[in-house]
């Protein structure tokens, strides 16, 4: 299937590694002109170089921490200045620290506000900066969120809370901007084998005196498909929803979880 991405201009937030990197690479393979973004200049430069080497694509790098209120405006402005337009935005952010409510209850408002800045406000700011350009191009916004918005994950109370707010925001945007030709969707990863999965497995391994890889393997076996997903499998879904091939899909939240979600909706 031709996804219609050749020459489309895309921004992928937090794309120096993990799911963002896989998404940026897949967009570039499809012929999109990709802007990659991250906080660490060295990691971002390595990612951009790897994407250029594999795809021959023209990759733009913008070092920015999207928790900074001005960073989203700069990310969009630099992309539009270099490319002349904007067609696709993929909103993405790392996860807040793990912990239960009891773990963070005595840490004050700061830990909650940090989670909201990281996951919700970064999305709001990037969408706000991008939407005038996406209206002009008939473009799309695709948010990388989490299975936790449907099935909260134990010991991730900060992420469960902040990421769920992204869904409400996205659904509101989808309804408001559909008449203007802009689509807004969400992709909800389950357990995709990234460093985030390893970081969550680490304390379990330490508590049990077992190897992290054993914990990860056993957790994968509990998923109906019998394993963790790969970043490439996840990126395929994001790129499809972001592309013109998904032109009649908006306001959707697509699970990419190997069947892990147990609910009906």
N, C-alpha and C positions, 0 to 999 in steps of 0.2 A: 504494500500500500504506500502510495506517495502521500506523506503527511503535509505537504505544502509548506515546508519550512525553509526551503532554499532562499537565502537572502533576507530572511526575517531577522529582526534585531531583538535580542533577548538579554535580559539581566537575570542572573541567578545569584541570589543573596547567599552568604555563608557557603561559598562553593570551593574553598581551598581544600576540602576533604569531605569524606563521608557521602551522604546522600546528595548534597549540593554539588559536589565534584562529579559524581556519576551523572547527574542531570545535565550539567554544563557540557560534559563530554558527549553525551548522547545527542544533545541539541546540535553541537558542532558537527557531529557525524552526519546529521541530516541537512547540513548546509546552512544552519543559522549562524549569524554573526553574534558571538556571545561575549558579554561582559561578566567576568568573574570577580568575586568580592570576598574579602576576608579581613581579619584584623592584623594578621601577621604577614608582613611584606615578603619574607623569605618563602613561607609556605605557599603563598599566592603565586609568586613568580614561578615556583617549581610546577605547580598545577597548570598554569597558563602555558608553560613550555612543553609540558607533556601533551596537552591538548593540541597545541600547534604541531608537534612532532607526529602525532597519530593522524590528525585530520587535515593538516595543511590550512586550517582555518585561521582567520584573522581574529585573534582574541585580545580583548581589552581588559586590563587589570585596573581595579579601583580599590585601593586599600582604605577601608572605612569600618568603624565599629558602629553598627546600626542602633546601638543603644544611645549614641550621641544624637540629640535632636536635629542637628544639621546634616548628618551623614547621608540620609536618604535623598535629600535634595541634591547633594553633591554627586551622589552615585548616578542619579537620573540625568542631571545636567551634563556630566562628563560623557555619558553614553550618547545622549542626543547630539551634543556638540560634535562628537566624532563620527556618528553614523547618520545623523539627519532625521532620525525617526526612532520610534520604539513600538514594538509589536507584542512582546511577551515579557511578563515579569513573573518570576518564581520567588515567592517569599519563603524564607527559610531561616531558622535560627537554631542554635544549640539548645540543649535542655538545661533547665535549672538544676541545682544540686539535688541529689536524692535525699529522702527522709520522710518520715511520717509526720502527722500533725504534732504529735508529742515531741518529736525531735526538734521542731522549729518553733514551738509555742512560746518559748521564753527568749527568742531571738529578736523580738520586736517586729515592727512593720517593714524594716529594711529588706529582709529576705523575700517578702511578698512583693514589694515594689520592684525589687530587682528582677523577679520572675516575670512580672507584668511588663517591665521595660524590654526584657529580652525577647519575649514571645509575642505579646500583644502590641505594644507600642511600636516596635520595629516594623511590624506588618502594617499597622495603620499609617505610619509615616511614609513607608515606601509606596503604598497604594495612593496616598494623597499626592505624592510627588509625580507618580506615573500616570494617573488617570487622565489628565488633559491630553497627553500624548497618545494614550491608548484609545481615547475617544476618536482622535483624528485618524488612527490606523485601523479601527475595528479590532483591537487586540484582546489579549487575555491576561488574567491574573490566576495563578495557580499557587495555592498555599500548601506547603509541606507541614503537616500537623502531626497527629499521632492516633493510634487506635484508642488511646486513653480517653478521647472525647466521647467514645461510645461505651468503653469498658475500662473504668479507672484502674490504673496499675498500682498495686501495693507498693508503698514506700516511695512514691513519686507525687506526693500531695501538691507540691508547687507546680509541677508540670501539668498534672491533671486539671488544676484550677485555671492556670493562665492560658493553656492551649484551648480549652473549651470556649473561652471568650472569643478566640479567633474565629470559631465556627459561626457564632452569632453575628459577628462583624461581617464575615464573608457572605453569609446568607442575605444580610441586609443590602450589601453592595450589589449582589447578583440581581436582586429585584429592581433596584434603583437604576442600574446602568445597562440592563438588558435592552431597553428601548434605544439606548445610545450605541448599541453594537458591541459592548464590552462584556465578555464572559468571565465569570469568577467561580472557580471550583477549588476543592480541597482534596488532597490525597493523604490517606491515613495509613502510615506504615505500622505494621506489627513489628515482629522481631526480625529486623534486617541486620545482617552480620556486619556491623561497623564497630568502631572503637567505643561508641556509646554503650553497645551491648556488653562489651568487655568490661567497661567501667562499672556497670551495674552488677555484673557477675563477680567482680573482684571482692567486695565485702562478704558475699556469700561463701566464696572459696576460702577466704581468710577465717571466717567463723567455723567452717567445717574442717579446715586443714586439708582441703583438696585442691586439685589443680583447676585453674580458671577454665581451661579447655574442656575438662570433664563436666563442669557445671553447664557450660554453654551447650555441649553436645546433648546432655540429658534434657535441658530445657527445649532444645530443638525437637527432640523426639516426642514431646508432648503436643506439638503443633499438628493439626490434622494431616498436613502434607508431609510430616515427619522430619522437618528440617527448618532452619532459619532461611529467610530469603536472602538474595544477594542484592547489593546496591544496583547492579544493572537491571535486574528484574523490576525493582522499584522505579528506577529512572524511566524505563519504557512506559510505565503508566503515566508518569508526570508529563513526559514529552507528548504523548498522545493527547492528553486533556488540554495541554497548552496549545496544541497545533490547530490549524484550520480544519483538519480531518474530524475534529470533535465540535464542529460548528453549531450543532444543535444541543449541546450539553452546557448548562450553566446552573449554578446553585447546588451542584452535586458534591457529595463527599464519598470518594471511592476508597474502599478498604483494599490494602495490599498486604495481606497478613497470613496467607497460607491456610485460611479457614479458621483462624484462632478466635475470632469474635463469635460468641455463643448466642447473641441476640437475634431477633428477627429483622430489626430495622437499624 
